[in-house]
Amino acid sequence: MSTIKGPLLPLRYLLYNLHMKHRRRKIHSVSLREQIRRKPRLFTLYVLLRASVILVLIAQVFNRDWQNVWLCVLTLVLFTVPTFIEKNWHIDIPDTLEVIVLVFIYAAEILGEIRAYYVSVPGWDTALHTVTGFLAAAVGFSLVDIINRNEN
């Protein structure tokens, strides 16, 4: 493959970026029904985690524990962050990383804070901090992979 040099170089990058932008739109314009058909286990996990948080939210409203109600709302908002990144920034987050992030959010906010696992389960805090380190490494490797894919 020949390389383009000189004044045509920006044109090549422009055409490539337009091609990648169109390709990314196609990836992220899949309907919800198609996403459920392709990845039923991932969808089931989403539904179970969100339903669990909503049930805890309802219980905390009845207990009149408003701090925990806000933690549940925060958890539901944080659950939408991976989808927001995929839809708006057109970055495909690997499913495994997405599952780990969602389970981590659930473990930290719902189990750790509301169910008091930080107090009642020895090593809970250490385990979550260890998982955070792995998440940071996974995000770093994913970013490098995304950058390498886009610089072809």
C-alpha positions in Angstrom: 0.0 0.0 0.0 1.4 3.3 -1.0 1.6 6.2 1.5 0.2 9.6 0.8 2.5 12.4 1.4 2.4 16.2 1.2 -0.8 18.2 0.9 -3.0 15.1 0.4 -2.2 13.7 3.8 -5.0 15.7 5.6 -7.4 14.6 2.9 -6.6 10.9 3.6 -7.2 11.4 7.4 -10.4 13.3 6.7 -11.8 10.5 4.5 -10.7 7.8 7.0 -12.4 9.7 9.9 -15.6 10.0 7.9 -15.5 6.3 7.1 -14.9 5.4 10.7 -17.6 7.8 11.9 -20.1 6.2 9.5 -19.0 2.7 10.6 -19.3 3.6 14.3 -22.9 4.9 13.8 -23.8 1.6 12.2 -22.5 -0.3 15.2 -24.4 1.8 17.7 -27.7 2.2 15.8 -28.8 -1.4 16.6 -32.3 -1.6 18.1 -32.9 -2.7 21.7 -34.7 -5.8 20.4 -31.6 -6.8 18.3 -29.3 -6.1 21.3 -31.4 -8.4 23.5 -31.4 -11.1 20.8 -27.6 -10.9 20.4 -26.7 -10.8 24.1 -29.5 -12.3 26.2 -27.2 -12.9 29.2 -26.0 -9.4 29.3 -29.5 -8.0 29.1 -30.6 -10.4 31.9 -27.8 -9.1 34.1 -28.8 -5.5 33.3 -32.4 -6.2 34.2 -31.6 -8.1 37.4 -29.2 -5.4 38.7 -31.5 -2.5 38.0 -34.5 -4.4 39.4 -32.6 -5.2 42.5 -31.6 -1.5 43.0 -35.2 -0.4 42.4 -36.4 -2.8 45.1 -33.8 -1.6 47.5 -34.8 2.0 46.6 -38.4 1.3 47.4 -37.4 -0.4 50.7 -35.3 2.6 51.7 -38.2 5.0 50.9 -40.4 3.0 53.3 -37.6 3.1 55.9 -37.3 6.9 55.3 -33.6 6.6 54.9 -33.1 9.4 52.4 -29.3 9.0 52.2 -29.7 5.4 51.0 -32.4 6.5 48.6 -29.9 8.9 47.0 -27.3 6.2 46.9 -29.8 4.1 44.9 -30.5 6.9 42.5 -26.8 7.5 42.1 -26.4 3.8 41.4 -29.1 3.8 38.7 -27.4 6.9 37.1 -24.0 5.2 37.2 -25.5 2.1 35.5 -26.2 4.3 32.5 -22.7 5.6 32.1 -21.3 2.8 29.9 -24.4 3.0 27.6 -24.0 6.8 27.5 -20.3 6.5 26.5 -21.1 3.9 23.8 -24.0 5.9 22.3 -22.7 9.4 22.4 -18.9 8.9 22.0 -19.3 5.9 19.7 -16.8 3.8 21.7 -17.5 0.1 21.9 -16.9 -1.0 25.5 -16.2 -4.7 25.6 -19.0 -6.7 27.2 -16.8 -8.2 29.9 -15.5 -4.8 31.0 -19.1 -3.5 31.1 -20.2 -6.4 33.3 -17.3 -5.9 35.6 -18.0 -2.2 35.9 -21.7 -2.7 36.6 -21.1 -5.4 39.2 -18.5 -3.3 40.8 -20.9 -0.3 41.1 -23.5 -2.6 42.6 -21.0 -4.2 45.0 -19.7 -0.8 46.2 -22.9 1.1 46.5 -25.7 -1.3 47.3 -23.9 -4.1 49.0 -21.0 -2.1 50.5 -22.9 1.0 51.7 -26.5 0.1 52.0 -26.2 -3.5 53.2 -23.1 -2.5 55.3 -20.7 -5.1 53.8 -17.9 -2.7 54.6 -18.6 -3.4 58.3 -19.9 -6.9 58.3 -17.7 -8.7 55.7 -14.0 -8.8 56.6 -11.9 -7.8 53.6 -14.7 -6.3 51.6 -13.0 -2.9 51.2 -9.7 -4.6 50.2 -11.5 -6.7 47.6 -13.2 -3.7 46.1 -9.9 -1.8 46.0 -8.3 -4.7 44.3 -11.0 -4.8 41.7 -10.6 -1.1 41.2 -7.0 -1.6 40.3 -7.9 -4.3 37.7 -10.7 -2.0 36.3 -8.2 0.8 35.9 -5.8 -1.5 34.0 -8.6 -2.9 31.9 -9.8 0.6 30.9 -6.2 1.5 30.0 -5.7 -1.5 27.9 -9.1 -0.9 26.2 -8.2 2.7 25.4 -4.9 1.6 23.9 -6.8 -1.0 21.8 -9.4 1.5 20.7 -6.6 4.0 19.7 -4.8 1.3 17.8 -7.9 0.3 15.9 -8.6 3.9 14.8 -5.1 4.6 13.6 -5.0 2.0 10.8 
